[in-house]
């Protein structure tokens, strides 16, 4: 959560809330390793949408 908060410029509490919401909606999953918690997407359709959005963003930047 600390890494996501730093990257997005958000608070850890806000990131924690959003990740918990995504998990409760079945869109994200997590695993613990000691004190560390790793989140990942748990819905292939959402993964595809995000990958498509990222590809589109790269295309837009290439055309500028």
C-alpha positions in Angstrom: 0.0 0.0 0.0 2.9 2.3 0.7 4.2 2.0 -2.8 0.7 2.6 -4.4 0.2 5.7 -2.1 3.6 7.1 -3.1 3.0 6.5 -6.8 -0.5 8.0 -6.8 0.2 10.8 -4.3 -2.6 9.5 -2.0 -2.6 8.5 1.6 -2.1 4.9 2.8 -5.6 5.0 4.4 -7.2 6.0 1.1 -5.3 3.3 -0.8 -6.2 0.7 1.8 -9.9 1.7 1.6 -9.9 1.4 -2.2 -8.0 -1.9 -2.3 -10.4 -3.4 0.2 -13.3 -2.2 -1.9 -11.9 -3.8 -5.0 -11.3 -7.0 -3.0 -14.8 -7.0 -1.7 -16.1 -6.5 -5.3 -14.1 -9.6 -6.5 -11.9 -7.4 -8.7 -8.7 -7.8 -6.6 -7.1 -10.5 -4.5 -4.3 -10.5 -2.1 -1.7 -12.7 -0.5 0.5 -12.2 2.6 4.1 -12.9 3.0 5.1 -12.1 6.5 4.2 -8.4 7.1 3.9 -7.7 3.3 0.6 -7.9 1.5 0.6 -8.2 -2.3 -2.5 -7.2 -4.3 -3.3 -8.2 -7.8 -6.3 -8.0 -10.2 -8.6 -11.0 -9.9 -10.9 -10.4 -12.9 -9.6 -11.1 -16.5 -12.1 -8.7 -18.0 -10.8 -5.9 -15.9 -7.2 -6.9 -16.7 -8.1 -6.7 -20.4 -9.7 -3.3 -20.0 -6.7 -1.9 -18.2 -4.2 -3.3 -20.7 -6.3 -1.8 -23.5 -6.4 1.6 -21.8 -2.6 1.5 -21.3 -2.0 0.6 -24.9 -4.3 3.4 -26.0 -2.4 5.9 -23.8 0.9 4.8 -25.4 -0.5 5.3 -28.8 -1.8 8.8 -27.9 1.7 9.7 -26.6 3.3 8.4 -29.8 1.1 10.7 -31.9 1.9 13.9 -30.0 
